[in-house]
Amino acid sequence: MKGSKRICSLGMNMTLRALHDARLTRLTLDWQSGLLSFHLVTGEGPVILTAQRVRNLECPRLHPWGPSVSVNEITTCALEEELRLQVEMQSGDIIEVICADFNLQQALVETDR
């Protein structure tokens, strides 16, 4: 599966493709555990995309296409023993994460509007 795109449905009836136009409200990284959480708001409500055992995070905020808080596309790629998760924002910025695994879950409470 090396180098291939993988779209996953994890724990709910939503795939990463359904996150197009989701609003990114917050990113949090627990440095000690390497847990990175993307807090997103979709038409279905708030969700959290979580990356486990993060080894690398690139998070530019340059807005080459103009300011936006919306997701354009999320893709994954299998590496040797890890995954590359790329979140392309509608601003043109690409948030790239190298992690062991990730999951998508519905958030219990929407804290950011």
C-alpha positions as CSV (number, residue, x, y, z in Angstrom):
1,M,0.0,0.0,0.0
2,K,3.1,2.2,0.0
3,G,2.4,5.5,-1.7
4,S,-1.3,4.9,-2.2
5,K,-4.2,7.1,-1.1
6,R,-6.3,5.7,1.7
7,I,-9.7,7.1,2.6
8,C,-11.0,5.7,5.9
9,S,-14.3,5.6,7.6
10,L,-13.7,5.4,11.3
11,G,-16.3,5.0,14.1
12,M,-19.1,6.9,12.3
13,N,-20.8,7.3,9.0
14,M,-18.4,9.9,7.7
15,T,-15.3,9.5,5.6
16,L,-12.4,11.9,5.2
17,R,-13.9,13.0,1.9
18,A,-16.9,14.3,3.7
19,L,-14.7,16.8,5.6
20,H,-14.5,19.0,2.5
21,D,-15.7,22.4,3.6
22,A,-15.4,21.5,7.3
23,R,-14.3,24.4,9.4
24,L,-11.0,24.0,11.3
25,T,-11.5,25.7,14.6
26,R,-8.5,24.5,16.6
27,L,-5.4,22.2,16.5
28,T,-4.0,20.9,19.7
29,L,-0.9,18.8,20.3
30,D,-0.2,17.0,23.5
31,W,3.6,17.1,23.3
32,Q,4.2,14.2,25.8
33,S,1.9,11.7,24.2
34,G,2.3,13.0,20.6
35,L,-1.5,13.2,20.2
36,L,-2.7,15.8,17.7
37,S,-6.3,16.8,17.5
38,F,-8.0,18.6,14.6
39,H,-11.2,20.1,15.9
40,L,-13.6,20.5,13.0
41,V,-17.2,21.6,12.5
42,T,-19.1,20.0,9.6
43,G,-22.7,20.3,8.4
44,E,-23.3,17.2,10.6
45,G,-21.8,18.8,13.7
46,P,-18.4,18.9,15.4
47,V,-15.9,16.1,14.8
48,I,-12.3,15.5,16.0
49,L,-9.7,14.0,13.7
50,T,-6.9,12.6,16.0
51,A,-3.4,11.5,15.0
52,Q,-1.6,9.3,17.4
53,R,2.1,9.1,18.1
54,V,3.0,12.1,15.9
55,R,6.6,12.3,14.9
56,N,6.4,15.3,12.6
57,L,4.0,18.2,12.1
58,E,4.3,21.0,9.5
59,C,1.6,23.6,9.9
60,P,2.1,26.7,7.6
61,R,-0.4,29.5,7.8
62,L,0.7,31.6,4.8
63,H,-2.7,31.8,3.0
64,P,-1.3,31.5,-0.6
65,W,-4.9,31.4,-2.0
66,G,-6.3,33.9,0.5
67,P,-7.6,33.5,4.0
68,S,-9.9,30.5,4.8
69,V,-10.6,28.3,7.8
70,S,-12.3,25.6,5.6
71,V,-10.8,22.2,4.6
72,N,-10.4,21.5,0.9
73,E,-9.2,17.9,1.0
74,I,-7.7,15.4,3.4
75,T,-5.5,12.6,2.1
76,T,-3.4,9.8,3.6
77,C,-0.4,7.9,2.4
78,A,1.1,4.8,3.8
79,L,4.9,5.1,4.5
80,E,7.3,2.4,5.6
81,E,5.8,2.0,9.2
82,E,3.8,5.2,9.5
83,L,1.2,7.3,7.8
84,R,1.3,10.7,6.2
85,L,-1.9,12.7,6.8
86,Q,-2.3,15.9,4.7
87,V,-5.0,18.4,5.4
88,E,-5.2,20.9,2.5
89,M,-7.0,24.0,3.5
90,Q,-8.9,26.2,1.2
91,S,-6.3,28.9,1.9
92,G,-3.8,26.7,0.0
93,D,-1.9,25.8,3.2
94,I,-1.1,22.1,3.6
95,I,-0.9,20.8,7.2
96,E,1.2,17.6,7.1
97,V,1.5,15.1,9.9
98,I,3.6,11.9,10.1
99,C,1.9,9.6,12.6
100,A,1.4,6.0,13.6
101,D,-2.4,6.1,13.2
102,F,-5.4,8.3,13.1
103,N,-9.1,8.2,13.8
104,L,-12.2,10.3,13.2
105,Q,-14.9,10.7,15.8
106,Q,-17.9,12.8,16.5
107,A,-17.3,15.4,19.2
108,L,-19.6,15.4,22.2
109,V,-19.8,19.1,22.6
110,E,-19.1,21.9,20.1
111,T,-16.8,24.3,22.0
112,D,-15.6,26.6,19.2
113,R,-17.9,28.5,16.8
